[in-house]
Amino acid sequence: MARAWRQSLERGLTRAAYVRAMFKTGDDVANRAVFRAEPADAPDLVGLALRGPRKDVDKAVKGAALHP
């Protein structure tokens, strides 16, 4: 997932990221705060949604395990 995150940044894809700490909060404001507290270069990702040209999304997630 870290590779897909880096690739999405490099390709300028729209991202929705979910970090482990978000599951301990109860609302959107708290989720945004815990996400901002994550290290920008290596967030503790547990989920990732990408949007952009299909070719770029496919390259970003190539080799990733889906629903491990």
MMTF fields as JSON, N, C-alpha, C and O atoms, coordinates in Angstrom:
{
  "mmtfVersion": "1.0.0",
  "mmtfProducer": "UNKNOWN",
  "numBonds": 271,
  "numAtoms": 272,
  "numGroups": 68,
  "numChains": 1,
  "numModels": 1,
  "chainsPerModel": [1],
  "groupsPerChain": [68],
  "chainIdList": ["A"],
  "bondAtomList": [4, 2, 8, 6, 12, 10, 16, 14, 20, 18, 24, 22, 28, 26, 32, 30, 36, 34, 40, 38, 44, 42, 48, 46, 52, 50, 56, 54, 60, 58, 64, 62, 68, 66, 72, 70, 76, 74, 80, 78, 84, 82, 88, 86, 92, 90, 96, 94, 100, 98, 104, 102, 108, 106, 112, 110, 116, 114, 120, 118, 124, 122, 128, 126, 132, 130, 136, 134, 140, 138, 144, 142, 148, 146, 152, 150, 156, 154, 160, 158, 164, 162, 168, 166, 172, 170, 176, 174, 180, 178, 184, 182, 188, 186, 192, 190, 196, 194, 200, 198, 204, 202, 208, 206, 212, 210, 216, 214, 220, 218, 224, 222, 228, 226, 232, 230, 236, 234, 240, 238, 244, 242, 248, 246, 252, 250, 256, 254, 260, 258, 264, 262, 268, 266],
  "bondOrderList": [1, 1, 1, 1, 1, 1, 1, 1, 1, 1, 1, 1, 1, 1, 1, 1, 1, 1, 1, 1, 1, 1, 1, 1, 1, 1, 1, 1, 1, 1, 1, 1, 1, 1, 1, 1, 1, 1, 1, 1, 1, 1, 1, 1, 1, 1, 1, 1, 1, 1, 1, 1, 1, 1, 1, 1, 1, 1, 1, 1, 1, 1, 1, 1, 1, 1, 1],
  "groupList": [{"groupName": "MET", "atomNameList": ["N", "CA", "C", "O"], "elementList": ["N", "C", "C", "O"], "formalChargeList": [0, 0, 0, 0], "bondAtomList": [1, 0, 2, 1, 3, 2], "bondOrderList": [1, 1, 2], "singleLetterCode": "M", "chemCompType": "L-PEPTIDE LINKING"}, {"groupName": "ALA", "atomNameList": ["N", "CA", "C", "O"], "elementList": ["N", "C", "C", "O"], "formalChargeList": [0, 0, 0, 0], "bondAtomList": [1, 0, 2, 1, 3, 2], "bondOrderList": [1, 1, 2], "singleLetterCode": "A", "chemCompType": "L-PEPTIDE LINKING"}, {"groupName": "ARG", "atomNameList": ["N", "CA", "C", "O"], "elementList": ["N", "C", "C", "O"], "formalChargeList": [0, 0, 0, 0], "bondAtomList": [1, 0, 2, 1, 3, 2], "bondOrderList": [1, 1, 2], "singleLetterCode": "R", "chemCompType": "L-PEPTIDE LINKING"}, {"groupName": "TRP", "atomNameList": ["N", "CA", "C", "O"], "elementList": ["N", "C", "C", "O"], "formalChargeList": [0, 0, 0, 0], "bondAtomList": [1, 0, 2, 1, 3, 2], "bondOrderList": [1, 1, 2], "singleLetterCode": "W", "chemCompType": "L-PEPTIDE LINKING"}, {"groupName": "GLN", "atomNameList": ["N", "CA", "C", "O"], "elementList": ["N", "C", "C", "O"], "formalChargeList": [0, 0, 0, 0], "bondAtomList": [1, 0, 2, 1, 3, 2], "bondOrderList": [1, 1, 2], "singleLetterCode": "Q", "chemCompType": "L-PEPTIDE LINKING"}, {"groupName": "SER", "atomNameList": ["N", "CA", "C", "O"], "elementList": ["N", "C", "C", "O"], "formalChargeList": [0, 0, 0, 0], "bondAtomList": [1, 0, 2, 1, 3, 2], "bondOrderList": [1, 1, 2], "singleLetterCode": "S", "chemCompType": "L-PEPTIDE LINKING"}, {"groupName": "LEU", "atomNameList": ["N", "CA", "C", "O"], "elementList": ["N", "C", "C", "O"], "formalChargeList": [0, 0, 0, 0], "bondAtomList": [1, 0, 2, 1, 3, 2], "bondOrderList": [1, 1, 2], "singleLetterCode": "L", "chemCompType": "L-PEPTIDE LINKING"}, {"groupName": "GLU", "atomNameList": ["N", "CA", "C", "O"], "elementList": ["N", "C", "C", "O"], "formalChargeList": [0, 0, 0, 0], "bondAtomList": [1, 0, 2, 1, 3, 2], "bondOrderList": [1, 1, 2], "singleLetterCode": "E", "chemCompType": "L-PEPTIDE LINKING"}, {"groupName": "GLY", "atomNameList": ["N", "CA", "C", "O"], "elementList": ["N", "C", "C", "O"], "formalChargeList": [0, 0, 0, 0], "bondAtomList": [1, 0, 2, 1, 3, 2], "bondOrderList": [1, 1, 2], "singleLetterCode": "G", "chemCompType": "PEPTIDE LINKING"}, {"groupName": "THR", "atomNameList": ["N", "CA", "C", "O"], "elementList": ["N", "C", "C", "O"], "formalChargeList": [0, 0, 0, 0], "bondAtomList": [1, 0, 2, 1, 3, 2], "bondOrderList": [1, 1, 2], "singleLetterCode": "T", "chemCompType": "L-PEPTIDE LINKING"}, {"groupName": "TYR", "atomNameList": ["N", "CA", "C", "O"], "elementList": ["N", "C", "C", "O"], "formalChargeList": [0, 0, 0, 0], "bondAtomList": [1, 0, 2, 1, 3, 2], "bondOrderList": [1, 1, 2], "singleLetterCode": "Y", "chemCompType": "L-PEPTIDE LINKING"}, {"groupName": "VAL", "atomNameList": ["N", "CA", "C", "O"], "elementList": ["N", "C", "C", "O"], "formalChargeList": [0, 0, 0, 0], "bondAtomList": [1, 0, 2, 1, 3, 2], "bondOrderList": [1, 1, 2], "singleLetterCode": "V", "chemCompType": "L-PEPTIDE LINKING"}, {"groupName": "PHE", "atomNameList": ["N", "CA", "C", "O"], "elementList": ["N", "C", "C", "O"], "formalChargeList": [0, 0, 0, 0], "bondAtomList": [1, 0, 2, 1, 3, 2], "bondOrderList": [1, 1, 2], "singleLetterCode": "F", "chemCompType": "L-PEPTIDE LINKING"}, {"groupName": "LYS", "atomNameList": ["N", "CA", "C", "O"], "elementList": ["N", "C", "C", "O"], "formalChargeList": [0, 0, 0, 0], "bondAtomList": [1, 0, 2, 1, 3, 2], "bondOrderList": [1, 1, 2], "singleLetterCode": "K", "chemCompType": "L-PEPTIDE LINKING"}, {"groupName": "ASP", "atomNameList": ["N", "CA", "C", "O"], "elementList": ["N", "C", "C", "O"], "formalChargeList": [0, 0, 0, 0], "bondAtomList": [1, 0, 2, 1, 3, 2], "bondOrderList": [1, 1, 2], "singleLetterCode": "D", "chemCompType": "L-PEPTIDE LINKING"}, {"groupName": "ASN", "atomNameList": ["N", "CA", "C", "O"], "elementList": ["N", "C", "C", "O"], "formalChargeList": [0, 0, 0, 0], "bondAtomList": [1, 0, 2, 1, 3, 2], "bondOrderList": [1, 1, 2], "singleLetterCode": "N", "chemCompType": "L-PEPTIDE LINKING"}, {"groupName": "PRO", "atomNameList": ["N", "CA", "C", "O"], "elementList": ["N", "C", "C", "O"], "formalChargeList": [0, 0, 0, 0], "bondAtomList": [1, 0, 2, 1, 3, 2], "bondOrderList": [1, 1, 2], "singleLetterCode": "P", "chemCompType": "L-PEPTIDE LINKING"}, {"groupName": "HIS", "atomNameList": ["N", "CA", "C", "O"], "elementList": ["N", "C", "C", "O"], "formalChargeList": [0, 0, 0, 0], "bondAtomList": [1, 0, 2, 1, 3, 2], "bondOrderList": [1, 1, 2], "singleLetterCode": "H", "chemCompType": "L-PEPTIDE LINKING"}],
  "groupTypeList": [0, 1, 2, 1, 3, 2, 4, 5, 6, 7, 2, 8, 6, 9, 2, 1, 1, 10, 11, 2, 1, 0, 12, 13, 9, 8, 14, 14, 11, 1, 15, 2, 1, 11, 12, 2, 1, 7, 16, 1, 14, 1, 16, 14, 6, 11, 8, 6, 1, 6, 2, 8, 16, 2, 13, 14, 11, 14, 13, 1, 11, 13, 8, 1, 1, 6, 17, 16],
  "groupIdList": [1, 2, 3, 4, 5, 6, 7, 8, 9, 10, 11, 12, 13, 14, 15, 16, 17, 18, 19, 20, 21, 22, 23, 24, 25, 26, 27, 28, 29, 30, 31, 32, 33, 34, 35, 36, 37, 38, 39, 40, 41, 42, 43, 44, 45, 46, 47, 48, 49, 50, 51, 52, 53, 54, 55, 56, 57, 58, 59, 60, 61, 62, 63, 64, 65, 66, 67, 68],
  "secStructList": [7, 2, 2, 2, 2, 2, 2, 2, 2, 2, 2, 6, 7, 3, 3, 3, 3, 3, 3, 4, 4, 4, 4, 4, 7, 7, 1, 2, 2, 2, 2, 2, 2, 2, 2, 2, 2, 1, 7, 6, 6, 1, 7, 7, 3, 3, 3, 3, 3, 3, 3, 1, 7, 2, 2, 2, 2, 2, 2, 2, 2, 6, 6, 7, 7, 1, 7, 7],
  "xCoordList": [0.82, 0.0, 0.88, 0.517, 2.022, 2.926, 3.401, 3.532, 3.654, 4.082, 2.976, 3.239, 1.749, 0.618, 0.451, 0.122, 0.673, 0.59, 1.63, 1.318, 2.879, 3.946, 3.664, 3.851, 3.214, 2.902, 1.764, 1.797, 0.764, -0.368, 0.091, -0.402, 1.027, 1.58, 2.347, 2.183, 3.184, 3.996, 3.143, 3.503, 2.013, 1.154, 0.065, -0.711, -0.001, -0.983, -2.416, -3.344, -2.601, -3.943, -4.678, -4.058, -5.996, -6.815, -6.826, -7.04, -6.591, -6.463, -7.428, -7.733, -7.896, -8.61, -7.895, -7.947, -7.234, -6.427, -7.069, -7.681, -6.917, -7.428, -6.266, -5.595, -6.026, -4.942, -5.536, -6.688, -4.743, -5.201, -5.836, -6.846, -5.259, -5.759, -7.174, -7.868, -7.617, -8.967, -10.048, -11.165, -9.734, -10.732, -10.915, -11.727, -10.164, -10.301, -11.033, -11.253, -11.409, -12.104, -13.586, -14.008, -14.355, -15.79, -16.4, -17.61, -15.585, -16.175, -15.165, -13.969, -15.665, -14.852, -13.759, -12.637, -14.066, -13.078, -11.896, -10.74, -12.185, -11.117, -10.334, -9.114, -11.019, -10.328, -9.329, -8.204, -9.74, -8.841, -7.631, -6.516, -7.848, -6.75, -5.745, -4.539, -6.22, -5.274, -4.562, -3.406, -5.236, -4.557, -3.441, -2.348, -3.702, -2.667, -1.481, -0.365, -1.708, -0.628, 0.28, 1.372, -0.162, 0.649, 1.84, 1.751, 2.96, 4.093, 3.712, 3.209, 3.945, 3.527, 4.19, 3.584, 5.425, 6.148, 5.873, 6.212, 5.266, 5.001, 3.817, 3.999, 2.61, 1.446, 1.154, 1.496, 0.521, 0.156, -1.144, -2.216, -1.026, -2.186, -2.827, -2.137, -4.146, -4.911, -5.899, -6.496, -6.081, -6.976, -6.634, -6.14, -6.903, -6.555, -7.509, -7.728, -8.073, -8.901, -8.204, -7.724, -8.146, -7.481, -8.446, -9.283, -8.312, -9.141, -8.266, -7.487, -8.408, -7.641, -7.735, -8.548, -6.905, -6.9, -6.619, -5.722, -7.391, -7.291, -5.863, -5.411, -5.161, -3.782, -2.908, -2.114, -3.051, -2.245, -2.636, -1.769, -3.933, -4.391, -3.896, -3.392, -4.037, -3.578, -2.083, -1.657, -1.293, 0.145, 0.462, 1.385, -0.309, -0.061, -0.339, 0.365, -1.354, -1.732, -1.206, -1.505, -0.439, 0.073, 0.829, 1.734, 0.457, 1.11, 0.56, 0.981, -0.369, -0.937, -1.921, -2.654, -1.935, -2.891, -4.21, -4.237, -5.288, -6.602, -7.273, -7.343, -7.761, -8.463, -7.68, -8.144, -6.483, -5.676, -6.316, -5.749],
  "yCoordList": [-1.173, 0.0, 1.258, 2.273, 1.186, 2.338, 2.681, 3.854, 1.654, 1.879, 2.568, 3.514, 2.097, 2.7, 4.164, 5.014, 4.459, 5.828, 6.711, 7.796, 6.219, 6.995, 7.202, 8.296, 6.14, 6.234, 7.223, 7.972, 7.227, 8.142, 9.594, 10.473, 9.844, 11.194, 11.594, 12.702, 10.687, 10.967, 11.206, 12.014, 10.508, 10.607, 11.661, 11.875, 12.321, 13.372, 12.877, 13.586, 11.654, 11.091, 11.656, 12.05, 11.694, 12.08, 10.908, 9.766, 11.192, 10.132, 10.325, 11.449, 9.219, 9.183, 8.115, 6.932, 8.529, 7.6, 7.377, 8.276, 6.176, 5.798, 5.273, 4.323, 5.898, 5.466, 4.773, 5.009, 3.924, 3.1, 3.945, 3.543, 5.093, 5.93, 6.44, 6.784, 6.497, 6.982, 6.078, 6.533, 4.832, 3.892, 3.998, 3.28, 4.887, 5.112, 6.417, 6.763, 7.138, 8.414, 8.221, 7.184, 9.24, 9.108, 10.091, 10.065, 10.96, 11.933, 12.417, 12.147, 13.133, 13.584, 14.556, 14.478, 15.461, 16.441, 15.729, 16.061, 14.763, 13.996, 13.171, 13.046, 12.605, 11.85, 12.72, 12.299, 13.92, 14.833, 15.193, 15.312, 15.365, 15.705, 14.564, 14.803, 13.327, 12.21, 11.968, 11.546, 12.229, 12.07, 13.101, 12.767, 14.337, 15.386, 15.077, 15.518, 14.333, 13.988, 12.882, 12.669, 12.181, 11.104, 11.687, 12.792, 10.954, 11.423, 11.44, 10.445, 12.548, 12.71, 11.708, 11.287, 11.324, 10.434, 8.957, 8.113, 8.624, 7.215, 7.086, 6.672, 7.434, 7.29, 5.817, 4.956, 5.523, 4.149, 3.782, 3.726, 3.539, 3.296, 1.943, 0.936, 1.931, 0.682, 0.609, -0.441, 1.715, 1.746, 2.915, 3.943, 2.749, 3.774, 3.707, 2.639, 4.844, 4.949, 5.917, 6.967, 5.568, 6.403, 6.72, 5.898, 7.936, 8.336, 9.092, 9.965, 8.742, 9.402, 8.572, 7.652, 8.891, 8.1, 6.625, 6.303, 5.752, 4.323, 3.804, 3.027, 4.23, 3.776, 4.122, 3.294, 5.331, 5.755, 5.034, 4.65, 4.848, 4.117, 2.679, 2.155, 2.036, 0.653, 0.523, -0.43, 1.466, 1.421, 1.642, 1.035, 2.51, 2.796, 1.582, 1.364, 0.79, -0.34, -1.68, -2.728, -1.65, -2.894, -3.69, -3.17, -4.944, -5.842, -5.776, -6.555, -4.867, -4.75, -5.88, -6.301, -6.362, -7.373, -6.689, -5.73, -7.173, -6.612, -7.401, -8.628, -6.738, -7.373, -8.534, -9.674, -8.254, -9.355, -10.019, -10.955],
  "zCoordList": [0.0, 0.0, 0.0, -0.595, 0.661, 0.686, -0.725, -1.076, -1.525, -2.904, -3.699, -4.441, -3.546, -4.247, -3.823, -4.651, -2.549, -2.046, -2.738, -3.228, -2.768, -3.408, -4.898, -5.431, -5.553, -6.982, -7.235, -8.211, -6.362, -6.552, -6.41, -7.117, -5.504, -5.353, -6.607, -7.117, -7.099, -8.278, -9.513, -10.369, -9.613, -10.791, -10.651, -11.582, -9.502, -9.299, -9.225, -9.617, -8.719, -8.62, -7.416, -6.428, -7.503, -6.362, -5.397, -5.804, -4.096, -3.109, -1.952, -1.554, -1.428, -0.144, 0.658, 0.319, 1.715, 2.507, 3.865, 4.442, 4.35, 5.667, 6.479, 6.076, 7.636, 8.516, 9.738, 10.102, 10.357, 11.483, 12.596, 13.173, 12.897, 13.998, 13.757, 14.714, 12.512, 12.208, 12.801, 13.046, 13.029, 13.533, 15.049, 15.633, 15.675, 17.116, 17.407, 18.568, 16.359, 16.531, 16.232, 15.721, 16.562, 16.367, 15.389, 15.163, 14.804, 13.894, 12.868, 12.973, 11.881, 10.762, 11.188, 10.688, 12.094, 12.543, 13.203, 12.938, 14.051, 14.709, 13.688, 13.804, 12.687, 11.642, 10.902, 10.632, 10.58, 9.865, 10.725, 10.216, 12.011, 12.926, 13.029, 12.975, 13.177, 13.295, 11.975, 11.966, 10.861, 9.573, 9.426, 8.968, 9.807, 9.726, 10.637, 10.366, 11.702, 12.634, 12.099, 12.626, 11.06, 10.477, 9.727, 9.19, 9.684, 8.879, 7.399, 6.878, 6.727, 5.329, 4.391, 3.406, 4.686, 3.781, 4.055, 3.226, 5.201, 5.518, 6.482, 7.627, 6.033, 6.913, 7.184, 6.373, 8.323, 8.683, 7.95, 8.552, 6.66, 5.804, 6.058, 6.215, 6.096, 6.149, 5.001, 4.765, 4.279, 3.134, 2.244, 2.707, 0.949, -0.015, -1.192, -1.763, -1.554, -2.751, -3.694, -3.267, -4.971, -5.964, -7.094, -7.467, -7.638, -8.767, -9.747, -9.366, -11.009, -12.058, -13.314, -13.398, -14.295, -15.528, -15.216, -14.437, -15.832, -15.538, -15.649, -14.808, -16.68, -16.892, -15.682, -15.235, -15.154, -14.024, -12.74, -11.954, -12.522, -11.333, -11.39, -10.396, -12.546, -12.698, -12.411, -11.759, -12.892, -12.644, -11.159, -10.617, -10.516, -9.098, -8.216, -7.23, -8.556, -7.704, -8.227, -7.654, -9.293, -9.864, -8.811, -8.158, -8.652, -7.71, -6.298, -5.443, -6.027, -4.683, -4.41, -5.304, -3.188, -2.791, -2.455, -1.683, -3.023, -2.748, -1.643, -1.721, -0.628, 0.492, 1.075, 1.044, 1.613, 2.17, 3.351, 3.915]
}
